[in-house]
Amino acid sequence: MKFMKLGSKPDALQAEGKSIRYVSSELATDVTINVGEVKFYLHKFPLLSKSNHLQKLALKASEENADEINMLDFPGGPKAFETCAKFCYGMTVTLNAYNVVAARCAAEYLEMTEDMDRGNLIFKIEVFLNSSIFRSWKDSIIALQTTKSVLPWSENLKIVGRCIDSIASKTSVDPANITWSYTYNRKLSVPDKIVEDGMQFQEKNESVPRDWWVEDICELNIDLYKRVIVAVKSKGRMDSKVIGEALKTYAVRWLPDTFEDFVSDSRAWKYKYVVETLVSLLPSDKGVGCSCSFLLKLLKIAMLVGVGDLPREDLVERISLKLHEASVKDLLISAQSPQTTLYNVELVQCLVTRYMTNEKHSEYLSVEKNDETDDFVLRHGHGYMLSVGKIIDGYLSEIARDPNLTLTSFIDLSQTIPETARPTHDALYEAIDTYLKEHPSLTKAERKKICSLMDVKKLTKDASMHAAQNERLPLRVVVQVLFFEQVRASAGVQALRNNTNDVPYSMTNTDEECEKTAVDDNKSVERQTSQLKIQDEFLENEKIMKKNSKNSKSGMQLLPSRSRRIFDKLWVIGKGHGENKSSETSGSSQSPTSMVPGDTKSSGSSSRHRRHSIS
């Protein structure tokens, strides 16, 4: 920290209690000055010789026969006046970043100019400010913090503006020319200074990032912080990502981490003002700069403290452009009255809808900057769409536990995601199953409606096995799952049979290679034959079970009669397609639910005829 010493005489100003100051001298004091609640017993000559304003006040007091001079509105209070009084007496005074601004405002109030005395206090302080304070990063920040207590004097004297300009200019310095000690929140390694152009320190332990300055200005109050960021942006040399990082760091410093009992917090109004200010400072380029997680945190607080419509709309628009970067936890924004749900589902649906609209306009193309090469690259947005689909399915699983979540809200949000964003439906199935479990009072029609969101053909083997045994699912859905699992199994058997006739052999191999290849091929055929046996046994057991089910007189059936007839029809169709048209079935996008019931016997007969003709 920079400092300046003025005067050479010993300090003779004594204190008596908290409200009396006097100069210890052989000469009796002849003027009493009241500054705030403190009385100063001083001598006229040293004071009046350097202060034009005190001359005026002394003359006025003499004309009015007043014994005391009152200065109740003195900038900086008794402490700042004490500094000026010591200077007038020639006593030793030390100025630094903590007291120089108040001293400068006090000197201005007392009119301690060069007209009164050469080398007066105003002149000396200005030299110190320009040569030391404004050239130092940490001193500029400290001085700026002290300006608030002496407003409007510090503003009128342009000390605030000069501090801000000093800080903004230093943030634009090439990071290669900055030492770690340039920021006072970092570990010191070398003296506090900026490396001049063309000079390099031989010992530099680590490189300095472009956001080296963001932590140091977080101690400023929000009004001064806003002016600093505006000045930094006006320089035009700061990347949007660095600005975004600065705003995020400030939010972490001043906004709460948790939201329990947030509304009742007496400082909610302060948080509201901070959020509104930070939103106004967000980079103009909405696509970059700030992470989606940070923007969602701002939105959460904005909703809780009642931020105005414009800042909230700005946040929603920015988040909708970066929704693929979000996480499920980020989207769990608490609902507010009159909403009855735990989370604000309507807001998330709005975000997803806007994201889809933006993707359509951009035709799934985006331009991003490569941080390593500084080149701009074109990226396809389908990967982003898959990310959004995964996020929303995870979000559906979370909100499905809410007993107050309506079926319509669940379905509407699920349908906001296009089919291309869901290559598999496992996550969607999990969300549906959770909703069915937490809402047991759903009617048959409602359960059928929510399950229609799911395409059983897009379930993995594990999910299909779970669904086939899930008692919460409608019977028709279970039948569909079994049907497509049978189709897949049949397709797998046919593929294995085809592979048994395709044993690789090469005439160019050496004897050793041929022998090794034959052994490997025999092992492969043995494994495939074993698998064929298992599959055939599975199919045979299934036929026996079906036959037993038909011939049972005791009334014990695996499925109700109507559902069993549907399943029998799908079974025959599935086996026919599995053996003769497996490739067509596996590639078909038609759902069993769309099939029109026809003549089961003719269909089965046709399938059997095709089977016999093949054999």
Protein Blocks (a to p, Z undefined) as FASTA:
>chain_A
ZZddedjbdcfbdcehjkbccdddfbdcfbdcdehjaccdddfklmmmmmmklmmmmmmm
mmnopabdcdfkbghijmlmmmmmmmmnopacdddfklmmmmmmmmmmnopafkloghia
klmmmmmmmmmmmmpmklmmmmmmmmmmmccklmmnommmmmmmmmmmmmmpcfklpcfk
lpmkbccfbdcddddehiacfbdfbacdfklmmmmmmmpcfklmmmmmmmmmmnopacfk
lmmmmmmmmmmmmpcfbfghklmpmklmmmmmmmmmmmmmpcfblmgoiafklmmmmmmm
mmmnopafklmmmmmmmmmmmmmmpcfklmmccdddfbfbfbdfklmmmmmmmmmmmmmm
nnopacdddfklopacdddfklmmmmmmmmmmmmmmmmmmpmklcfklmmmmmmmpcfkl
mmbfklmmmmmmmmmmmmmmbcfklmmmmmmmpcfklpcfklmmmmmmmmkbcfklmmmm
mmmmmmmmmmmmmmmmmmmmmccddfkbcfklmmmmmmmmmmmmmmmmmmmmmmmmmmmm
mmmmmmmmmmpmnlpafbdfklmmmmmmmmmmmmmmmmmmmmmmmmpcbdfklpccddfk
lmmmmmmmmmmmmZZ
